[in-house]
Amino acid sequence: MDDKFVIAEKYAEALFEYSKEHSLIEDIKAGLDLIKAITDLNSGFLYWLSVPVIPESERKALIQEVVDRFSLNPAIAWFLFILLEKKRIRFFEEIYSKFLVLYNTYHHRIDVELITARPLSDSERQLFLHIWGSYLGRWIELKESIDENIIGGIKVYYKGWLYDGSIAKRLELLREELTR
């Protein structure tokens, strides 16, 4: 495993444990979500925070300004200060991803991507959520996308797994069987 993922996992676990111990899970997640949104909107934000030429005091002042302006929990500033001091701020996005996995596991949620050839109706979506939620034993955070190339059926991605129940896949398997 890549070092950055090992580092990210350790920091995410530490932050999550701190959040649980101090009953701050939702506050910390909301703060991390906001910082992630800032980094998504301004790709230079993390870079600026990681540049050693800029005095650490200026970088900390920027973090404190963001925390104050958006009324985030002070633990967010404290955590980002640690990342700055330990020169780990460049791993923020990986830490954020690992934190979300811990958060979703704690809340018995799972991220699922559903790919269909056409948009689902509300009743089809509810049926999918009911069946797959029961199968996985978790509340599903669903991300839907359309891919007309699958012709029909569904593809479901979750936790690195793929269920391919598309017509395109069935035709591919049939073609392989007929050419044997």
PyMOL commands that set and color helices and strands:
alter all, ss='L'
color gray80, all
select helices_A, chain A and resi 3-21+25-41+44-50+56-69+74-85+89-106+122-136+148-150+167-178
alter helices_A, ss='H'
color red, helices_A
select strands_A, chain A and resi 109-116+139-146+153-158+161-166
alter strands_A, ss='S'
color yellow, strands_A
deselect
rebuild
show_as cartoon
